[in-house]
Amino acid sequence: MSAFSAIDEEREIDRDEFTPGIEPQPTWCPGCGDFGVLKALKQAMPEVGRTPEEVLLVTGIGCSGKLSSYFESYGFHSIHGRALPVARAAKLANPGLEVVAAGGDGDGYGIGGNHWIHTARENHDMTYIVFNNEIFGLTKGQTSPTSPKGHTSKTQPGGSAKDPVRPLSTSLQAGASFIARTAAVNPNQAKEILKQAMEHDGFAHVDFLTQCPTWNKDAKQYVPYIDVNDSDDYDFDPTDRREAAEMMFETENKLSEGEVLTGVYYVDEERPSYQQEKQALGEMPEEPLADRYWDDDYEWERSYDLLDKHK
């Protein structure tokens, strides 16, 4: 008997299945880009072939943290900056789950920055969506790690003296094997990028530009946008790390100048995931750990039986 018998079930899937039966009234502000993330995720999941029972959505704290309340699946609302370690543990225990972690730019690039870097470095098989609105929205408009230099806010009334975090470049340097940027104002591209991210075997990081009309009016709507994969003005190979790095650097520079570039920037299909690496070393079983809890005949090992005595 399996605790997750719904996994890999072949049937027709409708996006409406990912809307809760008793749908809570969203508390996002009118015009918030977070609605775009929710819509794209609902559209992408059926195309990946997943049902709500096959999905775990782990969120952090902030406006983005409400995503799991409006999306029908298994959900875990973690504490500030800690969505990724929870998601990692769940994926390692039950690799059959489609694990998606989500958080804001303050939650993910600030408070949870260390987890982001090391999850990318280890290449855990999951999708990480960061709602990037260049501001702390839920706490009423403080400067965030991605706020542009010179941006004025309650915490930086004279303008931020710091250069913003470069999410794409940092993720590449850390070791993510899939890196993309999309925007809430480009729903078709957003759906396709989330689909590609979830189908990727490894750590897929999606920097999702989400406008905040209430607390960050400077960013406006992130329009007009350009898809670097379709534009004739940009020619690079997303599988070439050096070319991807140069394209990311240009993209991050142009955003501060008011030009929005989006698309898939880097894809490495050859690098094994963390789970695959551990299995190759013999340090992780092929059988999902989660299934053992439902196997009455399973004989549990103890840590002292698995490890050699220290000499």
N, C-alpha and C positions, 0 to 999 in steps of 0.2 A: 504493500500500500504506500502511496506517495502523498505527502502533504500538499503537493503542488501538481495534482493531476491535470489541472487546466493548462499547464505549460505545454506548448507545441500542439495544442488542440487545433485541428484544421476546420475552420468554419468561416462564414462570411462575417466581417466585422464592420460595424457602422460607427462613424465618429460620434453619434449621439450617445453611444454607450459610455463615453468618457465624460458625460455631463451627469452629475449626481442626481438621483431620483428626486430628492428634495433639494433643489438648487438654492444654496445660500445667496443672498443678495450681495454682490461684490461691493466692497467698500473703497475700491480704487476711485480716484477722482475722474470726472468726465474728461475724456481725451488722453487718459494715461496710456502709455505704451505697453503696460503690463497686459492689457486686454489682447494685444497683438501676440504676445507670447502664448497665452492660453489658447487662442484660436489656432495658432500654428501647430502647437503640440497636439491638440485634438485632431487636426487634419492629418498630421504626419503619422501618428501612432497606428491607425488602421492600415496605412500603406506599408508599414514595417511588418504588419501581420500579427500585431500584439492585441490581446484582449485586456480589459482592466485587471483581471486576475493574474496577468503575467507581468505587471508593471509595479515598480516601487518608485514613488516620487518623494525624495527627501529635500526638505526646504530649510532655509535658515531664518533669521529674524529680519524684519523689515517689510516693506510693502510686498516684495517678491515672495516672502514667506507664506503669504496667503494663497499662493498658487495651488498647494495641495488640498485646500478647502474647496476649491472650485473645479477640481479635476478628479474624476472617479477612477481610483486605483488604490492600491496599498499606499499609505502615506505615513511619513514621519516628519513632524515639525521639530527640528533640532534647535539647539541654542545658538547664539550668535557666532558665526564663523566656523561652525562645527558640522555643517551638512556633509562635507566630503568624508571624514572618518566614519560616520555612520553609514554612508552609502558604500564605502569600501568594504566594511565588515559584512554588510548584507550581500554584496555581490560575491564575496569569497565563500560565504556560507551556502549560498544558493545561486550558482552561476547561470541557471536557467532564467532567472528574472531579468527583465529589462530595467536596469537601474538608471534613473535620471536624478541628478542633484541640481538644485537651483538656488540662487541667492543674488543679492544685489552687489553693486560695485564696492560698497562699504563693507558688506558682509564677507564677500569673497576675496577682494583684492586688498582689503585692509585687515580687519580682525582675523579673517581666515586665510590670509595670504600664505602663511607657512604651509598649511594643509594643501592649498592649491599647487604650490611649487613641487611639493614632494609627491603628491598624487600624480602629477604630470611626469615627474622623474621616474616613478615606478611603473607608469603606463597601465594603470588599472582600467579594466574594461568597463567603462561607463560614459555617460554623456553629462557634461557640466554646462549648464546654461547660466550665464551671468547677466542679469538685468542691469545694463550700464546706462544710467541717466545722468551721470556726472554730478550727483548730489546725494546727500542723505535725505530721503523723502519722508519716511515715516516720522522721523524726529524733527521735522519742520525746517529743512533747508540748510544744513551745515555743509561745509566743504568736504568732499569725499576724495579718495585716492585718485579718481580720474577727473576731478575738476581741473579745468585748464589754468595755467599760470595767470595770475592777475584777476581770477574770478572772485567777486565779492560775495560774502555771505555773512550770516550771524557770527560765525566763528572767525572769519577773516574779513572784517569790515574794510580794511585797507587794501584788500586784494591778496590772493594766495601768492606767497613767495616761492612756492615749490612747483617744480615740473610735475606733470601728472604721470601716473603709472602707465607703462606701455603694455597693455594686456596681451596683445598678439605676440610681440617680440619676447616678452618675458616667458610666455607659455612655450614658445619654440625653444628658447635657451634651457628651460627646465626639462623638456623632453616629451611634451605632448605629441601624439602621433596623428592627430587631426585637429586643425585649427581653422576657425571660420569666424566671420563677422556678418551679421545681418541686422535688419532694422524693422521695428514694428510697422513702419510705413510701407514695407515691401512684403506683404503677406505671402505671395506666391514663392518668392525666394526663401523666405523664412521657413516655410513648410518643407521645401526641398532640402534645405541645409540641415534642418533637424532630422529629417529622414536619413540623410547620408551619415550624420553623426551617430545616430542610433545603430545603423547597420555596420558601422566601423568597429573592428575588433581592436580595442585599445582605448586610451583616454582621449575623448573627443571634447574639445573646449569650444564653446560657441559664445562669443562676445555679442550680446544682443542689445543693440541701441534702443532704449525705451524712453521716449520723451516724457518729461515731467512738467506739464503746463502750469502746475501750482507753485512749485518751489524752484524750478530752474528754467525760467523763461528765456535765458540767454541761448540755450541749446535749441529752442524752437521745436521743429518737428523732424530734424535730421533729413531734410530734403533740400535740393534734389540729391538723389543718391545715384551712384554708378556701380554697376556690377563688373568687377575687374575681370571676371571669367568670360564675359560676353563683349566687353568693350574693345574696340580696335585700338584704343589709345594705350592699352596695357597688354603686354605680351610677356608672360612668365610661365614657368613650369612648376605647378604646385607640388610635384614630387621631388623637385630639386631644392634642397635645404637652403643653399646660398641664395638662389633666386627668390625663394619664398621670404627669406629674411629681409632682402632688399625691398620687396613689395610691401611687407608689413611695416617697415620703417617709413616708407613713403606714405602709406595709408594713415599711420598715426600722426605724421606731421600735417597732413592735409586736413584731418579732422579739426585740429586747432585753428586752421585757416578758414574753416567753414565749408570745406568740400568733403562730402561723405562717400567713401569708397567701401564697398562690401563685397562678399564672396567667400569662396573656399580658398584658403591661402597655403595650406600645407597638408599633405596626406602621405603617411608612411604605412603601407600595407604589409611591409616585410617584418617590422619589429614585433616580436612576440609580446603578449600582454603579461602583466605581473603573474597572473594565475598560471599561464603557460610556463613561465620561467620557473616558478616554484614546483610545478609538477615535473618538469624536466630534471630538477634537482632531487626529486623524490621526497620533497618536504610538504607536499599537498596531495591529498587523495584524489583519484579520478571521480569517485562517487561524491555527490554533493553532501556536505556535512549536514545540511538541513534535513535530508531524507532520513538520517539516522534516528532522529527523534521519533519517527513513526514506524520504526522497525523494531518490533518486540524481540526479535531474535538477535539483534545486533549486540555484540560484546564490546563494551566501551573500553578503550585504552586509557591508561593513566599517563600523565606526563613523564613519570619516572620510568615508564616502560618504553617510551619513544626516544628518550635521550640517553646517550652514553654517559656513564658516570664520569665526573671530572677527575682527571688524573693529574 
